């Protein structure tokens, strides 16, 4: 039975997960499906979308990411997922080596030596991909 209402989308990048997690032995990549099953037991409809899968992304009107460092592609994929499903929650599965963080320009006046600030915060906003803090003012998505 197809899911009509989606409460949570689990965003994954299966290719990057495999590359990062398979050093001689491969970790179980079916764990997202276990999360979906656990959510279903709690009455929540969840789905997994691999942002590197052309077929899955095309089905929702988006484009697959070019690789695990494709910041703009990941943000645009998450935007397409949100537009297609309007879930209550979006879960980014794994760390920035799998779903890339967006490098933000630091706030002027900070004495921090970092030239960029890696963050997944821009994914919580429905505005287009940007690296400056002015675009990150009206959080709409729950991560």
Secondary structure, DSSP 8 states (H G I E B T S, - for coil): ---SS-SEEEEE-HHHHHHHHBSSSB--TTHHHHHHHHHHHTT--EEEEETT-HHHHHHTT----SSTT-HHHHHHHHHHHHHHH--SEEEE-S-TTTS--EEEE--TT-----SEEEESGGGGSSS---SSGGG-S------
